[in-house]
Amino acid sequence: MQLQAVAENPSRIAADWLIVPVVETGDQSAAFRSLDEALRGRLSRLREAGDWTGKAGEALELRESIDGGPARLLLIGIGAPEKMTRSGVHRSLMTAVRRITCKQYEHIATVVPSGGGLEPAGAVEATALALVVGSTGQGLYRAEQGRFSPHRGTVVVPPGVEAATVVARGGIIGDAVNLARELVNRHPGEMYPETFAQRASQIAAQFGIDCEVLDERRIAEERMGCLLGVARGSDKPPRVIILEYRGAPATTETIGWVGKGVTFDSGGLSLKPSDSMKTMKCDMSGAAAVLSAMVAAARLQLPVNLLGAIGLVENMTGGNAYKLGEVLTARNGVTVEIMNTDAEGRLVLADVLDYAIERGASQLVDLATLTGSCVIALGEEVAGVFANNQPWCDRIVAAARTAGEEVWQMPMFDSFSEQLKSDVADCKNVGTRWGGSIVAAKFLEKFVDSKPWVHLDIAGPAFVESSKPHIEGGGTGTMVRTLVELAALDA
């Protein structure tokens, strides 16, 4: 899609569709008033008649052209100004774009929403991002596509905003979200450790990111015993990817992003039931987010140093699969008694977190579809936040809020570590069924060497099993926006 920003009267924009955000209460925008005037008061009459209210996500199509202007209008509610959030606005804009992109159009324009506490530049960025992401489908293997990106997308901006730069930024972040979605949606016979690493190498070279791929021999030399243990049951050998972007060479401060890349998770010998296994191609969503956010940071030329570390394995049930009761030795020397082979992601992350610190990460964020417990606690649209350092945690939470992604901080009381005590090793890899997401985070904490660290459990929002008005079924690209915002905050 060719994105552009214009500061024009929207009634004069000759697009196939014009999306018009509408507030539920209070005065409408200048764009709304100009369109209402061009339509001789029809929009006001529809509102007075109760045909639409402006409630968040409520849509109304007007297939009535304006001379010299848009051929069709889509009014989309963004709710009451006092309740408006970046997350809610993103959802409404995505609903609008998805509603009209089931057919191919040449040109779609969107008025930037305003009202409440919305920051103008953030609203512009969210609008551009929604055009890019909302118009991109998931049908990678379908003969007939169900969603079509327009050839041109226009963002109708308010005066006083550096529109071209902000729209370009929104487009770049949207591309990164779509890359993460695509990687997750590739079927597991196509996307496995070797092919993910090959794809990462190609993408890194394209955008000037340093990329090193550790094969099985190098992984063994690096003493990553936990990661290798998980990988043993598969015919597909593991890989570890190290991505480096140095946008601030004058400083050694480096943010480390660590991604769980289990390209398919059968559960190992603690085998998952079929229904739980159907979507396990998404167990590399953390890895996809790290790679995609690195690309966005490089394209935006953010003045910050980033290190991306990705551990890639398949968790399978082959004759050499790791076993219950086996003891694995992590890279930092911690021995781990295996009580459940379906708690494999934390084992992969343990070794990669330790390696990222050795490679120079001064602060850490890991992303993983780690526990069903987190989905039970927070639902399918909220990521859990676990931290050993409150100021660092506050920065990630602030980045998520600005980016419009929903997170919630969880407790990290030391008492949860009691569940990990083992009679034969330094720790077990699981505890009881209670507080499972917190226990998993307490396990990971053993491998971060007291560095400021945040663990994002994205098991809920990483994958949607069926489409909703605001989101396509499949991989979501969750936390890409948050990581890029975090890097921008540090810049």
Buried (B, 14 or more C-beta within 10 A) or exposed (E): BEBBBBEBBBBBBBBBBBBBBBBBEEEBBBBBEBBBEBBEEBBBEBBEEEEBEBBBBBBBEBEEEBEEBBBBBBBBBBBBBEEBBBBBBBBBBBBBBBBBBEEEBEBBBBBBBBBBEBEBBBBBBBBBBBBBBBBBBBEEEEEEEEBBBBEBBBBBBBEEBEBBBBBBBBBBBBBBBBBBBBBBBBEBEEBBBBBBBEBBBEBBEEEEBEBEBBBBEEBBEBBBBBBBBBBBBBEBBBBBBBBBBBBBEEEEEBBBBBBBBBBBBBBBBBEBEEEBBEBBBBBBBBBBBBBBBBBBBBBBEBBBBBBBBBBBBBBBBEEEBBBEEBBBBBBBEBBBBBBBBBBBBBBBBBBBBBBBBEBEBBBBBBBBBBBBBBBEBBEEBBBBBBBBBEEBBBBBBBBBBBBBBBBBBBEBEEEBBEBBEBEEBBBBBBBEEEBBBBBBBBBBBBBBEEBBBBBBBBBBBBBBEEBEEBBBBBBBBBBBBBBBBBBBBBE
